[in-house]
Amino acid sequence: MADDDDERLRSNLSRLSRSLDQARAAREAEAPKRADVPAQPKGDSGMSLGMRAGSEFISATVVGAGIGWGLDWLLRTKPAFLIIFFFVGVVAGVWNVIRLTSPKGGGQGHNSPLSSTEAADKRLRRSARGTEPDTRQGADDDED
């Protein structure tokens, strides 16, 4: 009876080892594919990216409002600069969030046919209603 248990454990162990080896081989085969795709910086999870974007926005807004309040206090022009620099801070915060969350890589991976200069419909001109293309030769040479 003990021999049967040992044999069964050995067969289970060898089966598990084979499946682990197959999983490692599949992961190694997939690794070059994942390296080609631009991704988030290592260590940045979605939660940390969201927290960083929120803190970038809030800090830019607070700094802008603080500068405006300080200028108003110095120049005794309440609340003119506070309002102006608050909105400047909001714009700076939105700009920081856009820069933080936009994909990096300089346009790699954008394979839209419209982004090419050789797109098939680049030289076509749309009609006045925008429903039918105007296919006359040289139709777009006189305007623009």
N, C-alpha and C positions, 0 to 999 in steps of 0.2 A: 504494500500500500504506500509506503514512504517513497519507493522507487517511482511509482506512478505520479505522485505529487511533484517530485523533483523533475521528472521528465516533462510534465505539463508546464512547470515554471520555466524550465529552460526553453521550451518551444515558444512560450509567451514572450520571454525576454528576447529571443532571436527575432520574432515577428516585430516587436517594438523597435528593436535596433534597425531593422530594415526600413520601417516606416519613417523613423527619424532621419536616416540617411537620405531617403527620397525627398523628404521635406527640406532638408538642407540643400540638396542639389537643386531643387526647384527655386528656393530662395536665392541661391547664388546665380542661377540662370536669369532670374528676374532683376537682380541688382543693377546691371548695366542699363536696363531700360529705365529704371527709376532715377538713375544718375543724370540722364539726358533731360528730364523734365525739371524746369525751374520750380523750386518749392520754397516754402518758408525757411528762414534760417534755422539751423539746428537748435533744438531746445525751445523753439517758440510753438506753443500749442495755441489752439484757437482762443482759449480763455485768456492766456497771457497777452496775445495780440489785441484782444478786445479791451483788456484792462489798460494796456499801454496806449491804445488809441483814445480811450476815454480820458486818461490822465493828460495826454498831450493837448486835447481840446480844452479841458478845464483849466489847465495851467496857463495856456495861451490867453484864454479869456480873462483869468484873474490878473495876470501880468498886465494886459492891456488896460483893464479897469483901474488897476493900481497906478499905472503911469498917468492915466487921465485924472484920477483923484489927486495925485501929487501935483500935477500942473495946475489944476483948479485951486488947490490950497495955496500954491505959491503966487499965482496970478490973480486970485480972488475973482474967478470967472465961473462960479458954480452954476450949473453942471455941464457946461459946454464941452470941455475936454474929456470929462468922464464919459459922456455919451459917445463922442467921436472915437476915443481909444477903446471903449468897450467893443464897438463894432469892428475896429481894426483887430482887436484880439480874437473876436469870433472868426473873422476871415482867416487870420493866421492859424487858428485852431483847425478849421476845416481844411486848409491847405496842408497842414501837418498830417492830418488823418488820411487825406488822399495820398500823400507821398508814402506814408507808412503802409497802407493797404494795397497800393498798386503793385502789379507784378513787376519783378525785376528781370533784367536780361536783355534789354535793348531791342525789343521787338522780335526776339526769337520765338518761334512757335506760332506766329501769326501767319496763317496760310490762306487768308481770305482772297478769293479771286479779285475782289475790288481793290485790294491793296497793291496789286501789281500794276506796273505801267503798261503792260501788254494785255490788259483785260479786253475781252472781246467787244464789250459795249462802251468802251471809252470814247469812241468817236461818234456814237449815236446821239442824236439830239431829240429830246422829248417834244411832243406837240404841245399846244397851248393848254389843253385839258390834262396833260400828263398821262394819257392812256395809251397813245400810240407813238412809237418812235419815229422820228423823221430821219429817213435813211438816205437823204440826198447827199451826194459827195460835196464836201466843202461847206456844209451847212453851218458849221460852227466857226468858220474862219472869220466871218464879218462881225461877230459879237463876242463879248467877254470882258 
